[in-house]
């Protein structure tokens, strides 16, 4: 899927385009000086893995966000 000209890959779990856009916006807030190229998302019952790479940097950044409760819709800012 493409969101804001960023390639989004879903490895595990289900994500809507709106959910993907939400997490991409959160990544953009903390990485203002770089252009996102690709985001890979993987969800389990206890965490959400976000892996992302930039056009300007030749490596991938990996972030694991613990989910406070399995029924929460958003994993950011818990």
BAPA-675134 format. One record per atom (N, C-alpha, C): residue number from 1; residue in three letters; atom name; x negated, y negated, z negated. Coordinates in steps of 0.2 Angstrom, whole numbers, padded with zeros to 4 digits, always signed. Each point is the difference from the previous one (the first is absolute). Last residue first. Example, Ala and Ser with C-alpha at 12.3 -4.5 7.8 and 13.67 -1.06 7.14 Angstrom:
2
NODE   num   residu   atome      px      py      pz
NODE     2      ser       N   -0064   +0011   -0035
NODE     2      ser      CA   -0004   -0006   -0001
NODE     2      ser       C   +0004   -0005   -0003
NODE     1      ala       N   -0002   +0028   +0000
NODE     1      ala      CA   +0004   -0006   +0000
NODE     1      ala       C   -0004   -0006   +0000
***
This chain:
78
NODE   num   residu   atome      px      py      pz
NODE    78      unk       N   -0007   -0030   -0124
NODE    78      unk      CA   +0003   +0004   -0006
NODE    78      unk       C   -0004   -0002   -0006
NODE    77      unk       N   -0003   -0007   +0025
NODE    77      unk      CA   +0001   -0005   -0006
NODE    77      unk       C   +0004   +0004   -0006
NODE    76      unk       N   +0002   +0013   +0022
NODE    76      unk      CA   -0005   -0005   -0001
NODE    76      unk       C   +0003   -0004   -0006
NODE    75      unk       N   +0011   +0019   +0010
NODE    75      unk      CA   -0006   +0002   -0004
NODE    75      unk       C   -0004   -0006   -0001
NODE    74      unk       N   +0028   +0004   +0006
NODE    74      unk      CA   -0007   -0003   +0002
NODE    74      unk       C   -0005   +0002   -0005
NODE    73      unk       N   +0021   +0010   -0002
NODE    73      unk      CA   +0000   -0001   +0007
NODE    73      unk       C   -0007   -0004   +0002
NODE    72      unk       N   +0006   +0017   -0021
NODE    72      unk      CA   -0001   -0006   +0001
NODE    72      unk       C   +0000   -0001   +0008
NODE    71      unk       N   +0002   +0020   -0014
NODE    71      unk      CA   +0006   -0002   +0004
NODE    71      unk       C   -0001   -0008   +0002
NODE    70      unk       N   -0016   +0014   -0013
NODE    70      unk      CA   +0001   +0003   +0007
NODE    70      unk       C   +0006   -0003   +0004
NODE    69      unk       N   -0016   -0013   -0018
NODE    69      unk      CA   +0006   +0004   +0000
NODE    69      unk       C   +0001   +0003   +0007
NODE    68      unk       N   -0019   -0013   -0003
NODE    68      unk      CA   +0002   +0000   -0007
NODE    68      unk       C   +0005   +0005   -0001
NODE    67      unk       N   -0019   +0001   +0019
NODE    67      unk      CA   +0007   -0001   -0001
NODE    67      unk       C   +0002   +0000   -0007
NODE    66      unk       N   -0025   -0006   +0011
NODE    66      unk      CA   +0004   +0005   -0004
NODE    66      unk       C   +0007   -0003   +0000
NODE    65      unk       N   -0019   -0003   +0019
NODE    65      unk      CA   +0004   -0004   -0004
NODE    65      unk       C   +0005   +0005   -0004
NODE    64      unk       N   -0024   -0002   +0015
NODE    64      unk      CA   +0005   +0005   -0002
NODE    64      unk       C   +0004   -0004   -0006
NODE    63      unk       N   -0017   -0006   +0023
NODE    63      unk      CA   +0003   -0002   -0006
NODE    63      unk       C   +0005   +0005   -0002
NODE    62      unk       N   -0022   -0005   +0019
NODE    62      unk      CA   +0005   +0005   -0003
NODE    62      unk       C   +0003   -0003   -0007
NODE    61      unk       N   -0013   -0008   +0025
NODE    61      unk      CA   +0001   -0002   -0007
NODE    61      unk       C   +0005   +0005   -0003
NODE    60      unk       N   -0018   +0002   +0022
NODE    60      unk      CA   +0007   +0000   -0002
NODE    60      unk       C   +0000   -0001   -0008
NODE    59      unk       N   -0018   -0009   +0020
NODE    59      unk      CA   +0001   +0005   -0004
NODE    59      unk       C   +0007   -0001   -0003
NODE    58      unk       N   -0013   -0016   +0015
NODE    58      unk      CA   +0000   +0007   +0003
NODE    58      unk       C   +0001   +0006   -0005
NODE    57      unk       N   +0008   -0027   +0003
NODE    57      unk      CA   -0004   +0004   -0004
NODE    57      unk       C   +0001   +0007   +0002
NODE    56      unk       N   +0012   -0018   +0010
NODE    56      unk      CA   -0006   -0003   -0001
NODE    56      unk       C   -0005   +0005   -0004
NODE    55      unk       N   +0023   +0005   +0005
NODE    55      unk      CA   -0003   -0001   +0007
NODE    55      unk       C   -0008   -0002   -0001
NODE    54      unk       N   +0013   +0015   -0019
NODE    54      unk      CA   +0000   -0007   +0003
NODE    54      unk       C   -0003   +0000   +0006
NODE    53      unk       N   +0013   +0019   -0017
NODE    53      unk      CA   -0006   -0002   +0003
NODE    53      unk       C   +0001   -0007   +0004
NODE    52      unk       N   +0012   +0018   -0021
NODE    52      unk      CA   +0000   -0005   +0005
NODE    52      unk       C   -0006   -0002   +0003
NODE    51      unk       N   +0017   +0017   -0017
NODE    51      unk      CA   -0007   +0000   +0003
NODE    51      unk       C   +0000   -0005   +0006
NODE    50      unk       N   +0015   +0008   -0023
NODE    50      unk      CA   +0000   -0004   +0006
NODE    50      unk       C   -0007   -0001   +0002
NODE    49      unk       N   +0016   +0017   -0017
NODE    49      unk      CA   -0006   -0002   +0003
NODE    49      unk       C   +0001   -0004   +0006
NODE    48      unk       N   +0015   +0006   -0023
NODE    48      unk      CA   +0000   -0002   +0007
NODE    48      unk       C   -0007   -0002   +0002
NODE    47      unk       N   +0011   +0017   -0021
NODE    47      unk      CA   -0004   -0006   +0003
NODE    47      unk       C   +0002   -0001   +0007
NODE    46      unk       N   +0011   +0017   -0014
NODE    46      unk      CA   -0003   -0004   -0005
NODE    46      unk       C   -0004   -0006   +0003
NODE    45      unk       N   +0013   +0016   +0013
NODE    45      unk      CA   +0004   -0001   -0006
NODE    45      unk       C   -0003   -0005   -0005
NODE    44      unk       N   -0009   -0002   +0025
NODE    44      unk      CA   +0002   +0006   -0004
NODE    44      unk       C   +0005   -0002   -0006
NODE    43      unk       N   -0010   -0011   +0026
NODE    43      unk      CA   +0004   +0000   -0007
NODE    43      unk       C   +0000   +0007   -0003
NODE    42      unk       N   -0015   -0016   +0020
NODE    42      unk      CA   +0002   +0007   -0003
NODE    42      unk       C   +0003   +0000   -0006
NODE    41      unk       N   -0009   -0016   +0023
NODE    41      unk      CA   +0004   +0000   -0006
NODE    41      unk       C   +0001   +0007   -0002
NODE    40      unk       N   -0017   -0017   +0016
NODE    40      unk      CA   +0003   +0006   -0001
NODE    40      unk       C   +0003   +0001   -0007
NODE    39      unk       N   -0008   -0021   +0019
NODE    39      unk      CA   +0002   +0002   -0007
NODE    39      unk       C   +0003   +0007   +0000
NODE    38      unk       N   -0016   -0018   +0017
NODE    38      unk      CA   +0004   +0006   -0001
NODE    38      unk       C   +0001   +0001   -0007
NODE    37      unk       N   -0009   -0021   +0008
NODE    37      unk      CA   +0000   +0004   +0006
NODE    37      unk       C   +0005   +0006   +0000
NODE    36      unk       N   -0004   -0026   -0013
NODE    36      unk      CA   +0001   +0007   +0000
NODE    36      unk       C   +0001   +0003   +0007
NODE    35      unk       N   -0015   -0022   -0008
NODE    35      unk      CA   +0006   +0002   +0004
NODE    35      unk       C   +0001   +0008   +0000
NODE    34      unk       N   -0011   -0019   -0018
NODE    34      unk      CA   -0001   +0005   +0005
NODE    34      unk       C   +0006   +0002   +0003
NODE    33      unk       N   -0003   -0016   -0018
NODE    33      unk      CA   -0005   -0002   +0005
NODE    33      unk       C   -0001   +0005   +0005
NODE    32      unk       N   +0016   +0002   -0019
NODE    32      unk      CA   +0001   -0005   +0004
NODE    32      unk       C   -0005   -0002   +0006
NODE    31      unk       N   +0008   +0018   -0018
NODE    31      unk      CA   -0006   +0001   +0005
NODE    31      unk       C   +0001   -0006   +0005
NODE    30      unk       N   +0015   +0004   -0018
NODE    30      unk      CA   -0006   +0001   -0003
NODE    30      unk       C   -0006   +0000   +0004
NODE    29      unk       N   +0023   -0003   +0008
NODE    29      unk      CA   -0001   -0005   -0005
NODE    29      unk       C   -0007   +0001   -0003
NODE    28      unk       N   +0007   +0016   +0016
NODE    28      unk      CA   -0002   -0006   +0003
NODE    28      unk       C   -0001   -0006   -0005
NODE    27      unk       N   +0009   +0021   -0007
NODE    27      unk      CA   -0007   +0001   +0002
NODE    27      unk       C   -0003   -0007   +0003
NODE    26      unk       N   +0023   +0001   -0005
NODE    26      unk      CA   -0004   +0000   -0006
NODE    26      unk       C   -0007   +0001   +0001
NODE    25      unk       N   +0015   +0002   +0018
NODE    25      unk      CA   +0000   -0007   -0002
NODE    25      unk       C   -0004   -0001   -0007
NODE    24      unk       N   +0003   +0022   +0009
NODE    24      unk      CA   -0004   -0004   +0004
NODE    24      unk       C   -0001   -0007   -0002
NODE    23      unk       N   +0016   +0013   -0010
NODE    23      unk      CA   -0007   +0002   -0002
NODE    23      unk       C   -0005   -0004   +0004
NODE    22      unk       N   +0023   -0003   +0006
NODE    22      unk      CA   -0001   -0002   -0007
NODE    22      unk       C   -0007   +0001   -0002
NODE    21      unk       N   +0007   +0009   +0020
NODE    21      unk      CA   -0001   -0007   +0001
NODE    21      unk       C   -0002   -0003   -0007
NODE    20      unk       N   +0007   +0022   +0001
NODE    20      unk      CA   -0007   +0000   +0003
NODE    20      unk       C   -0002   -0008   +0000
NODE    19      unk       N   +0022   +0005   -0006
NODE    19      unk      CA   -0005   +0002   -0005
NODE    19      unk       C   -0007   -0001   +0002
NODE    18      unk       N   +0017   -0003   +0016
NODE    18      unk      CA   +0000   -0005   -0005
NODE    18      unk       C   -0005   +0001   -0006
NODE    17      unk       N   +0004   +0016   +0017
NODE    17      unk      CA   -0004   -0005   +0003
NODE    17      unk       C   +0000   -0006   -0005
NODE    16      unk       N   +0003   +0024   -0011
NODE    16      unk      CA   +0004   -0004   +0005
NODE    16      unk       C   -0005   -0006   +0003
NODE    15      unk       N   -0007   +0025   -0011
NODE    15      unk      CA   +0000   -0007   -0001
NODE    15      unk       C   +0004   -0003   +0006
NODE    14      unk       N   -0007   +0025   -0014
NODE    14      unk      CA   +0004   -0003   +0005
NODE    14      unk       C   +0000   -0008   -0001
NODE    13      unk       N   -0018   +0022   -0005
NODE    13      unk      CA   +0006   -0003   -0002
NODE    13      unk       C   +0003   -0004   +0005
NODE    12      unk       N   -0025   +0005   +0005
NODE    12      unk      CA   +0005   +0004   -0005
NODE    12      unk       C   +0005   -0004   -0002
NODE    11      unk       N   -0015   -0008   +0017
NODE    11      unk      CA   -0002   +0007   -0001
NODE    11      unk       C   +0004   +0004   -0004
NODE    10      unk       N   +0002   -0023   +0016
NODE    10      unk      CA   +0003   +0003   -0005
NODE    10      unk       C   -0003   +0007   -0001
NODE     9      unk       N   -0008   -0024   +0013
NODE     9      unk      CA   +0000   +0007   +0000
NODE     9      unk       C   +0003   +0003   -0007
NODE     8      unk       N   -0002   -0024   +0016
NODE     8      unk      CA   +0002   +0003   -0007
NODE     8      unk       C   +0000   +0007   +0001
NODE     7      unk       N   -0011   -0023   +0013
NODE     7      unk      CA   +0002   +0007   +0001
NODE     7      unk       C   +0001   +0003   -0007
NODE     6      unk       N   +0004   -0026   +0008
NODE     6      unk      CA   -0005   +0004   -0004
NODE     6      unk       C   +0003   +0007   +0001
NODE     5      unk       N   +0011   -0020   +0008
NODE     5      unk      CA   -0006   +0001   +0004
NODE     5      unk       C   -0006   +0004   -0004
NODE     4      unk       N   +0022   -0004   -0010
NODE     4      unk      CA   -0004   -0007   +0001
NODE     4      unk       C   -0007   +0002   +0004
NODE     3      unk       N   +0010   +0021   -0004
NODE     3      unk      CA   +0003   -0005   -0004
NODE     3      unk       C   -0005   -0006   +0001
NODE     2      unk       N   +0005   +0026   +0012
NODE     2      unk      CA   -0004   -0006   +0000
NODE     2      unk       C   +0004   -0005   -0004
NODE     1      unk       N   -0002   +0029   +0001
NODE     1      unk      CA   +0004   -0006   +0000
NODE     1      unk       C   -0004   -0006   +0000
***
